[in-house]
């Protein structure tokens, strides 16, 4: 696998080897030791899977304490996956980075603790599978507005489908001070 450091410190694009032949493909989507050697030294404790339709935007979400690292991939379809640096004092606080993840390339985005995460679906539907480093706890769940103009994420969707929770989310500067 190849691992590419992205413009926000700690954010990584993982490009696993894909073996293809006339029958289809095989890809190893996670193996603790090779990932550790590549700089992803995280114990993942939970796997999550969501399915969304074209134009759905989910985000920008994070867990406050103890935080939650994620390893995200599109099991089916194609998504625009986004991480925003929310680490107080970080020189890139409030900056975002997006990557296209799809079921053809099998690329993954490693989102470390200290980042908010979200995505939008570019295909008819997408199954997003992701590992997390701490279990979901509703009391520590947080997020900020997916369309916060100060963050300025360039979502590639004209008429997004948004949950009520995401519609009601406040700007980043009101959530993280």
Helices and strands as residue ranges (DSSP letters): E 2-5, E 12-15, E 18-21, E 24-27, H 32-37, E 46-53, E 57-63, E 70-76, E 78-85, E 96-102, E 108-111, E 115-121, E 125-132, G 138-140, E 141-143, H 164-167, H 172-175
